[in-house]
Amino acid sequence: MRLLERMRKEWFMIGIVLAIAGAKLEPSIGVNGGPLKPEITVSYIAVATIFFNSGLSLKTEELTSALVHIKLHLFIQIFTLAFFPAAVWLFLQLLSITPINEWLLKGLQTVGCMPPPVSSAVILTKAVGGNELEVICGASAHITLARTSRVALPYSCALKERGTGLMNTCNVSHMAAAIFNSAFGSFLGIVVTPLLLLLFLGSSSSVPFTSIFSQLFMTVVVPLIIGQIVRRYIKDWLERKQPPFGAVSSSVLLMIIYTTFCDTFSNPSIDLDKFSLLLVLFIICSIQLSFMLLTFIFSTRNNSGFTPADTVAVMFCSTHKSLTLGIPMLKIVFAGHEYLSLISVPLLIYHPVQILLGSVLVPTIKSWMVSRQKGVKLMRPTV
């Protein structure tokens, strides 16, 4: 029973493995021109479905009270979309002289260009364990739908005493901050992420710049706006029924991953060596740990102005990357590129690694946060 329960919780991770294995066994089904017609069903319908789904779930009507958290938003946005890709680019200049597969290195750069997700925050919240610390980090700069939850989480939660124990209380303004950051990041990611990809990597030679942005507009911006318009008319029904937005987006994403790897396995000239793959895994772990430490140092300085709860949000949201936005973006920007799947591999690795590393660090971070919260409370003057 425990195994089945674990499989049910990790169905998306299992789905990624099965999608890649299925592509390896029978790649002809998902290649361009094959039975699935991915040049239509994936490039347009699947991507549009993900962002229409995002538009339906995006609570833009609750944004006004979030403006007070502008410093937190700016820190996460600047670190994620400016410092992160620039630092990775500099690091890759050193790695370019190594024997690591060049397309995997390009894939590491695409990871740096992605905005942060909500999903890993939700997963880490569940990993904390019930009521001990129900929410440790919150929503990010992009409305990536959580695959294990139906709603976005608040930016941070304060701890307060009740009797002899500690309970969690979410500040309403932090909830609004999460919604604001998600809404703002959705539109920011649509523009900034493809620009960063084109800046650092260029595009597929067969797809002109104007074509990339016209497809982004039609498959990302338009469905997002339509989703918001539809939401206005069925908002009460959505809040009452709480449809599984995350499961829908994740299922569509599996189809995109499957067709991407069908193109890879149908091309005999593409070879992925295990040595490069292992090195990329090590590099990804090192990048995550280094950047989490860096954000911790920045956000805990005496003059930073961040609370311990804010620090936790900054650590996770600034270093995690969105798979839900990333794969569709790569599919559009590098349409027709024969090495698209290899470029996608680091992002596919980064997603589970950020969850696993976060889960391992949760007890330590939780202990630090609780002790800091207690310390702040003890230092307050009694009336």
N, C-alpha and C positions, 0 to 999 in steps of 0.2 A: 504493500500500500504506500509506503514511504517513497518507493521508487516511482510509482505512478504519479504521486503528488508532485514529486520533484520534476518529473518530465512535463507535467501540466504547467508548472510555473516557468519552465525553461523551454517551452515549445518553440519559441522564435529561434533560439540558438540551435536547437535540433533541426528546425526547418532550414536554416542556412546550410548545415552539413548535408541534409538530404537534397537540397536544391543543387548544390555543387556536385554531389554524387550522381544525381539524375542527369545532370548536364554531361558528366563524364561518360555515362553509360550510353546515352542516346542524344548526342548534340544536334543531330539534324532536325529535331522537332522545334528547337527554339532559335535557330539561326535565321538571319534575315532571308525572307522568301520562303521560310519553312511553314509548316502547318499553323503555328501560333501567330504568324505575321507580326513579329515584334516591332518592325518598323512603323506599324500603326498601333497595335494593341499596347505596346510598352511605351514607345516614344511619345505618344499623345494620350491615349486613354488611361493607362496606368498612372502616369505622372499627374495628369489632371485630376484623377480620382483622389490621390493623396492630398493634393492642395485644396480641393473642394471640401474634403473631409476636415482639413485644418480650418477652413473658413467657417464651417458649421460649428466647430467646437470653440472658436476663439471668442472670449468674452470681452470684446472691445467696449462694451457699455459700462465697464467698471474701471476705466483707466484713470480718471481725473485725480483720485486720491493717492495715486502712486508717484506723483511728481516729486514728492518730498524725498524719495530715495534715489535721486538723480546721480549722486556721487557713486553709489553702489553699481548702478547701471553702467555708468561711464567706465568705471574700473574694469568691469567684466568685458564690456564691448571692446575697449581699447586693447586690453591684454589679449583677448581671443582673436580679434580681427586685424591687429597691427603687430603687437610684439611677438605673438606666437608664430605666425607665418614668416616674419623676418628672421627670428632666431633659428627656426628650422632651416631656412634657406642658407644662412651662414654655416650651420652645422653640416649641411649636405655638400657644401663646397669642399669640406675636408674629406667627406665620405666618397666623393667622386673619384678619388685616386685608389679606392679599394676595389676588390673584385666583385662587390655586391651588384646584383642585377640592376642595370640603370633604370629600368621601368619600375622596379620596386622603390627605388630612391625617388623617382618622380611621384610615386604613390604616397610616399611620406610627406612630400610637399603638399599634396592635395589634402592630407589630413590637417596640416597646419592652416589651411585656408577655410576650413569648415567652422560654422558657428556652433555654440554649445547646445545640447539637448535638454529637455525636461526628463526624458525617460530614465536615464541613469540615476538622476536624483530620486526618482520614485523607487527604483530597485534598491538603492542604498538605504532609503528610509525603511523599507521592509526588512532589510538585513540587520537593522539595529535591534529588532526584537520587541515588538508589542509596544507597551506603554512606557518603557524606560526612557525612550527618546524618540517619539513618534515621527517627528520631522526634523532632520538635521541639516538638510540643504534644500534649496528651493528652485524655483523656476529660473530658466535661463534666457538667453537672448534670442532664442528661436522656438517656435511653437511646434517642436517635434513631439508627436503624441506619445504618451507613455504607453508602453506595450503591456504593462502590468497594472495600469490604473486608468480610470475613466476621466479623472479630473486633474488639472494642474495643481501643484502644491505651492504654498506660500514661500516667500523668500527665506524666512527663518522663523523659529519659534523660541519664545522666551520660556524660561523655567520659573515656576513659582512653587512655594511651599503649600502643602495642604496636610495638616496633621503632622505625622512623622515622615512622610514621604515627599517625593517630588512628582509633580504632574506637568504636563505640557499644555501650554496655552498659546494659540496662534494669534498674533496681532492682526487685526483686520486690515490695517494699512499695508502690512507685508503681503497679504493675499493680493491686494490691488497692485502692489509692486511687481509681484510675479506675473500678473496678467499684463501689466504694462510692458514689462521686459519681453514677454513672449510676443505680444503684438508688434512692438517696435522691431524686435529682432527678426520676425518673419519677413517683414518688408526690407529690412536692412540686408538680411542674408540673400534675398533674391537679387539684389544689385551688387553687393560687395563680394560675395563668394565667387560668382563667375568672373568678376573683374580681377580678383586675386589669382584665380586659376589661369586666366589668360595672361596676366602680368608675369607670373613665375614660370608657366609651362608652355604658353601658346595654346593653340587649338588644333583640331584636326585640319589638315590642309584641304580636305574636301568640303569643309563646312565654313563659309564666310562668316565674318564677325556679325554682320547685320542679320544673317539667318539665325545665328545662335540666340540673339536677344529677341528676335521676333517669336521664336519658338518658346523661349522663356516666358515671354509676355502671354502667349496664348495658352500655355500649359500650366503656368504657375500663377501669374497675377490675375488673369481673368477668372479661373476657377475659384481662387481665394476670395475675390470680390463677390462672385455669385454665391458662394457659400455663406458669406456674411449677410447678403441680402435675404437669402432663404431663411437664415437664422432669425432674422427680425420677425418673421411671420410665424415661426414654429418654436420660438424660444421657450415658452412654457412647457411644451411637449418634450423638448430636449432635456430640460432640467428635471422633469418628472420621470422620464423613462431612462435617462442617462445611457444612451447607446454606446456600444463598445468601440469608440473611435480608434483607440490604440490597436485593437485586434484587426480592424479593417485595414488600416494603413500598413501594419506589419505584414499582413497576408499579401497585399499588393506588392510590397517591397520584395517579398520572396520570389515573386514572378519576375521582377526586374533582375534580381541576382541570378536566377536560373538562366534567363536568356543571355545575360552578359557572359556567363561561363560557357554557354553553348557555343558562342562565337570563338571562345578561346580553344576549346577542345576540338573544334572542327578545323582549326588551323594547325597543321603539323609542324610548322616552322617555329612555333612558340614553345620554349622549354623553360621550366621553372626549377632551378636547382635547390635542393634542401638546405644547403649551406647558407645561401642568401636569405632564405625564409627564416631560418633560425636567428641569423644576425638581425633581421628586421624586427623579429619578436623581442629580442634583447634591447634593441634601440628604442622601441616603443615603450617598453617598461621603464627604461632609463629616463626618457623624455617626460613621461607622466610623473614619476617620482620627483624629478628635479624641478619641474614647474609647480608641483603642489607645494614643495618646500619653499620655492621662491614666492609664491602667492601668500603662503603662511607668514613669511618674514615681512613682506610688504604690509599685509593687513593687520599685523599685531604690533606695529610700531606705535609708540606713545601718542604721536600726532596723527595717526591714520584716521581716527574718528569712527572706526568700525567696532561694533560689539563682537563678543565671541561668536554669537550666532551668525553674524554677517561674515566673519572669517571663514566659517565652515562653508557657507554658501559660495563665497569667493573661491575657495580652494577647489571645490568640485565643479562649479559652473565655468570657471575660467580654463580648466584643463580638460574637460570632457568635450567630445566632438559628436556632431549629429550624423548618424547613419541614414536616417529617414530623408533628410534634405540632401545629403552628400551623394548617394548613389544616383538619384534622378538627375542631379546637376551634372555629374560626370557623364551620364548617358547622353545628355544634351550637348555639353561643351565638347566632348570627344566622340561625337557620333561618327561611326564608321572607322574609328581608329582600331587597328588590328591588335594593339596592346592594351586596350581599354580594361580588360579583366585584370591584367597584372597591375595596372595603375590603381585598380579598386582594391586589391588584396590588403594593403596596409590599413585602409579604413575598415575593412571587414575584420581585421585582427584587432584594431584599436578598440572597437565597440565592446567585445567581451572582456578585453584586458582592463578597460577602465572600470567595468563593473566588478571584476574579480579583485583588482587592487583596492578599490574603494571598500569592498566588503571586508578585506583583511585589515584595513586601517580603521574601520568603523569603531571597534572597541577603544582603541587608543585615542581617537579624536573625540569620542563621546566622553571619555574620562577627563580629558583636558577641558572640554567645554563645560561640564558639570562643575569641575573644580573652580574654573574661572567665574562661573555664574555665582557660586557660593561666595567666592572671594569678593566679588562686587557687592553682594548683599550685605556681607559682614562689614564692609568699609562704609556703608551708608550710615549717616548719623541718625540715631534714634530720637524720636520726637517725645 
